[in-house]
Amino acid sequence: MTYVYLYRIRLQGLSVSLVLIAIVFIATLGYLAQTTGLCLVRGVNEALGGKPNFLLAIVFSGSLSWIALLAAEAAQIPSPFSSTPVSFQSLIGGFLFGLGAAFNNGCGVSTISKLARGQLVMSATVIGWVISWIALTNTMTATPTVTTQLPVFTHLSVLLVITFGVLLWIVRRQRSQQKLWLSMLAIGLMGSIVFLFEPRWTPSGLLHGMSLAIWQGNHNHWPSPQRFLLIAALVGGMLLAACITKSFRVNVGHGPEYRKHLLAGILMGIGAVVAGGGNDTQLLLALPALSPAGVMAVTSMLLGIYIGKRLPR
């Protein structure tokens, strides 16, 4: 009995350690996302202006996910990097999300970072996400998803080749661009490692779980306390960065702005539901998984942002 008791204490201690590590990683991720201005919409805008470096850094931010894949193999835990075949849903969902992000002038992660900087109008975008997920809750639970996982050797080989190419690209950049790329790679690496601990740690994943629990009245869907801690750490890291860089400014906004962001959030939420995840999930999980659906969704998001920026307001 003594050995069993000590074993349980050791497992509890390991679990607490993993939670603390995940919190530190997510807080650092939030800090870097705020300081780098991580935003897919900004990346498209700069690419259209002849500066694709920022967009490329975002797209390839998950290149170091092979480290998390090795960690999953060593720890003998399920890998979160699942591949999904290309579908009409990934095409349409990604496009709708990108269109909404263009109207919102910010993607999923940047919406939270702007909210942490005091732009209260972004709260309307988050409400729009929740409305979409609640409205489509039956579709989310009824639509089957076929997922597979690549052989570990093949998966590792492809990611290592991509990493090698990214490193060659980085060493030829200017120092400021090198700093940006390294920050993006750190964001992708820390995010992928936290996925091992909690596959649904992203802000969209948390709100998705809350929406299901509220609408269906099923407490089993309610997110665990660890997930709330992770999001609190993410926002805390963003808020700290905003204070350090002196970019925190409370901006209440006006009624028309709230209506615009609410509609943009609804459109983003619908796109995320249809595509199987917002840009955070697609960039940090689907792309490193080499998922064809993820590639299609991200490509469609970029197209949606491009077209959304060209439409008259």
C-alpha positions in Angstrom: 0.0 0.0 0.0 2.9 2.4 0.8 4.4 1.9 -2.7 1.0 2.5 -4.3 0.6 5.7 -2.3 4.1 6.9 -3.2 3.4 6.1 -6.8 0.2 8.2 -6.8 2.0 11.1 -5.2 4.7 10.9 -7.9 2.1 10.9 -10.6 0.3 13.9 -9.0 3.7 15.7 -8.8 4.4 15.0 -12.4 1.0 16.2 -13.5 1.5 19.5 -11.5 4.9 19.9 -13.1 3.4 19.4 -16.6 0.7 22.0 -15.9 3.3 24.5 -14.7 5.5 23.9 -17.8 2.5 24.3 -20.0 1.5 27.6 -18.3 5.0 29.0 -18.7 5.1 28.0 -22.4 1.7 29.5 -23.1 2.5 32.8 -21.2 5.7 33.0 -23.2 3.8 32.3 -26.4 1.3 35.1 -25.6 4.2 37.5 -24.9 5.9 36.7 -28.2 2.6 36.9 -30.1 2.0 40.4 -28.8 5.5 41.6 -29.4 5.8 40.2 -32.9 2.3 41.4 -33.8 1.3 37.9 -34.9 -1.6 38.3 -37.3 -2.4 36.5 -40.6 -4.2 39.6 -41.9 -1.1 41.7 -41.3 0.9 39.1 -43.1 -1.3 39.2 -46.1 -1.2 43.0 -46.1 2.6 43.1 -46.0 2.9 40.4 -48.7 0.7 42.4 -51.0 3.1 45.3 -50.4 6.0 43.3 -51.6 7.2 42.1 -48.1 6.3 38.4 -47.8 8.7 37.7 -44.9 6.2 38.1 -42.1 3.6 35.9 -43.8 6.2 33.2 -44.5 7.3 33.3 -40.9 3.7 32.7 -39.7 3.0 29.9 -42.2 6.2 28.0 -41.3 6.0 28.7 -37.6 5.3 25.0 -36.9 8.4 23.7 -38.5 10.0 22.6 -35.2 6.9 20.5 -34.3 9.1 17.4 -35.0 10.5 17.9 -31.5 7.0 17.5 -30.0 6.5 14.5 -32.2 9.6 12.9 -30.8 8.5 13.8 -27.3 5.2 12.0 -27.9 7.0 8.9 -29.1 9.4 8.9 -26.2 6.6 9.4 -23.6 4.4 6.9 -25.5 1.5 9.3 -25.5 -1.0 9.8 -28.4 0.2 12.3 -31.0 -2.1 15.3 -31.6 -0.9 15.7 -35.2 -3.6 14.0 -37.2 -4.0 14.4 -40.9 -7.4 15.0 -42.6 -8.0 14.6 -46.3 -8.9 17.6 -48.4 -12.7 18.4 -48.4 -15.1 20.9 -49.6 -15.6 22.0 -46.0 -11.9 22.9 -45.5 -12.1 25.0 -48.7 -15.3 26.9 -47.8 -14.6 27.1 -44.1 -11.1 28.5 -44.6 -12.4 31.1 -47.1 -15.2 32.2 -44.7 -12.8 32.5 -41.8 -10.4 34.6 -43.9 -13.2 36.8 -45.1 -14.4 37.4 -41.5 -10.8 38.0 -40.4 -10.3 40.7 -43.1 -13.5 42.5 -41.9 -12.3 42.1 -38.3 -8.8 43.3 -39.3 -7.4 40.5 -37.2 -7.3 36.7 -37.1 -8.0 34.5 -34.0 -4.8 35.1 -32.1 -4.5 38.8 -32.9 -8.1 39.3 -31.8 -7.2 38.1 -28.3 -3.9 40.1 -28.4 -5.7 43.3 -29.4 -8.3 42.7 -26.7 -5.4 42.4 -24.2 -4.0 45.8 -25.5 -7.3 47.4 -24.5 -9.2 47.4 -27.8 -12.6 46.5 -26.2 -14.4 46.3 -29.6 -12.7 43.0 -30.1 -15.0 41.6 -27.4 -17.7 41.7 -30.0 -15.7 39.5 -32.3 -15.4 36.9 -29.5 -19.1 37.0 -28.9 -19.6 36.4 -32.6 -17.5 33.3 -32.3 -19.6 32.0 -29.5 -22.9 32.7 -31.4 -21.6 30.8 -34.4 -20.6 27.7 -32.4 -23.8 27.6 -30.5 -25.8 28.0 -33.7 -23.9 25.2 -35.4 -23.5 22.9 -32.3 -25.6 20.1 -33.8 -23.5 20.2 -37.1 -20.3 20.1 -35.1 -21.3 17.0 -33.2 -23.0 15.2 -36.1 -20.4 15.6 -38.8 -17.9 12.7 -38.8 -14.3 13.4 -39.4 -11.8 10.9 -40.9 -8.3 11.4 -39.5 -5.1 9.4 -40.0 -1.6 9.8 -38.8 1.5 9.6 -41.1 4.2 7.0 -40.2 6.5 8.6 -37.7 9.6 8.2 -39.9 7.9 9.8 -42.9 6.5 12.6 -40.8 9.8 13.4 -39.1 11.7 13.3 -42.4 9.4 15.8 -44.0 9.5 18.2 -41.0 13.3 17.9 -40.8 13.6 18.8 -44.4 11.3 21.8 -43.9 13.3 22.8 -40.8 16.6 22.7 -42.8 15.1 24.9 -45.5 13.8 27.4 -43.0 17.2 27.6 -41.2 18.9 28.2 -44.5 16.4 31.0 -45.2 16.9 32.5 -41.7 20.7 32.7 -41.9 20.4 34.8 -45.0 18.0 37.3 -43.5 18.8 40.6 -41.8 19.1 40.5 -38.0 15.6 42.0 -37.4 14.1 39.4 -39.7 16.1 36.6 -38.0 14.6 37.7 -34.7 11.1 37.6 -36.1 11.6 34.1 -37.5 13.1 32.7 -34.3 10.2 34.2 -32.4 7.7 32.6 -34.7 9.5 29.2 -34.5 9.4 29.5 -30.7 5.7 30.2 -30.8 5.1 27.1 -33.0 7.4 24.9 -30.9 5.8 25.8 -27.5 2.3 25.6 -28.9 3.0 22.1 -30.3 4.4 20.9 -27.0 1.4 22.2 -25.1 -0.8 20.3 -27.6 0.7 17.1 -26.1 -0.6 18.1 -22.7 -3.9 19.6 -23.8 -4.9 19.2 -27.5 -7.7 21.8 -27.1 -5.8 24.6 -25.3 -6.4 27.2 -28.0 -8.8 30.1 -27.4 -11.2 28.8 -30.1 -11.0 25.4 -28.5 -12.0 26.7 -25.0 -14.9 28.8 -26.4 -16.0 25.8 -28.4 -16.2 23.6 -25.3 -18.0 26.3 -23.4 -20.5 26.8 -26.2 -21.4 23.1 -26.3 -21.7 22.9 -22.6 -24.0 25.9 -22.4 -26.2 25.0 -25.3 -26.6 21.3 -24.6 -26.7 21.7 -20.9 -24.0 18.9 -20.7 -21.3 19.6 -18.1 -19.1 16.9 -19.6 -18.3 19.4 -22.4 -17.3 22.1 -20.0 -13.5 22.8 -20.3 -11.2 21.6 -17.5 -9.7 24.1 -15.1 -6.3 23.5 -16.7 -7.6 24.9 -20.0 -8.9 28.1 -18.3 -5.5 28.4 -16.6 -3.7 28.1 -20.0 -5.9 30.8 -21.6 -5.4 33.0 -18.6 -1.6 32.5 -19.0 -1.9 33.4 -22.7 -3.8 36.6 -22.0 -1.4 37.4 -19.1 1.6 37.1 -21.4 0.0 39.3 -24.0 -1.0 41.9 -21.3 2.5 41.9 -19.9 4.0 42.5 -23.3 1.5 45.3 -24.0 2.5 47.0 -20.7 6.2 46.6 -21.3 6.0 47.9 -24.8 3.6 50.7 -23.7 1.1 49.7 -26.3 -1.8 49.2 -23.8 -4.5 51.8 -24.5 -8.2 51.4 -23.5 -10.3 52.1 -26.5 -14.0 51.6 -26.0 -15.0 52.2 -29.6 -18.4 53.1 -31.0 -21.7 51.2 -31.7 -21.1 50.7 -35.5 -17.7 49.2 -34.8 -19.2 46.7 -32.4 -21.8 45.6 -35.0 -19.1 45.2 -37.6 -16.9 43.1 -35.4 -19.8 41.1 -34.2 -20.7 40.1 -37.8 -17.1 39.5 -38.6 -16.8 37.2 -35.5 -19.9 35.3 -36.6 -18.4 34.8 -40.1 -15.0 33.7 -38.5 -16.9 31.3 -36.2 -18.8 29.7 -39.0 -15.6 29.3 -41.0 -13.8 27.7 -38.1 -16.7 25.3 -37.5 -16.8 24.2 -41.2 -13.0 24.0 -41.6 -12.5 22.2 -38.3 -10.6 24.9 -36.6 -9.5 28.5 -36.8 -6.2 29.8 -37.9 -4.5 29.0 -34.5 -5.4 25.3 -34.9 -4.6 25.2 -38.6 -1.2 26.8 -38.3 0.0 25.2 -35.1 -1.6 21.7 -35.4 -2.9 20.9 -38.9 0.0 22.3 -41.0 2.7 20.6 -38.8 0.6 17.4 -39.1 1.1 17.8 -42.9 -2.7 17.6 -43.2 -4.0 18.2 -46.7 -7.2 19.7 -45.2 -5.0 22.0 -43.2 -3.1 23.2 -46.2 -6.3 23.8 -48.1 -7.9 25.6 -45.1 -4.9 28.0 -44.6 -4.7 28.6 -48.4 -8.4 29.4 -48.4 -8.0 31.7 -45.4 -5.3 33.7 -47.2 -7.6 34.0 -50.3 -10.5 35.0 -48.1 -8.4 37.7 -46.4 -7.1 39.0 -49.8 -10.7 39.2 -51.2 -12.0 40.7 -48.0 -9.5 43.5 -48.1 -10.5 44.2 -51.7 -14.3 44.4 -51.0 -15.8 47.9 -50.4 -16.8 48.4 -46.8 
